[in-house]
Amino acid sequence: MSYLINGHEITVNFPVDSISVNKSSIAFTDSQGKNRQTFSKRTEALKFVEWLLSSDK
């Protein structure tokens, strides 16, 4: 699935095995391996984490 923010698309291959949050940077491991995304605002990073954790995929 894809997450769209500010015209940028982040592709996530579920299931997500782990998530790590550090300020505005999110690291996660999905079925394709480790990924890291850095956001300009912490609120955007937290919204992405909420999306990763939501069960309606």
C-alpha positions, 0 to 999 in steps of 0.5 A: 500500500502507499501513503501519500504526503505532500505529493510524495508517495511512501510504499509499505509492503505489509505486514510491518514487523517493527516501528521505531520513532525518533523525533521526525524520523520513522524506521520500520521493517516490512516484508521487503526489509528495513526502511527509514522515512524522515518528515519535515514535521513531527506531527506528520511523522506521528500521522504516518505511524498511526497509519502504519498501526491502523488495522484497515488495510 
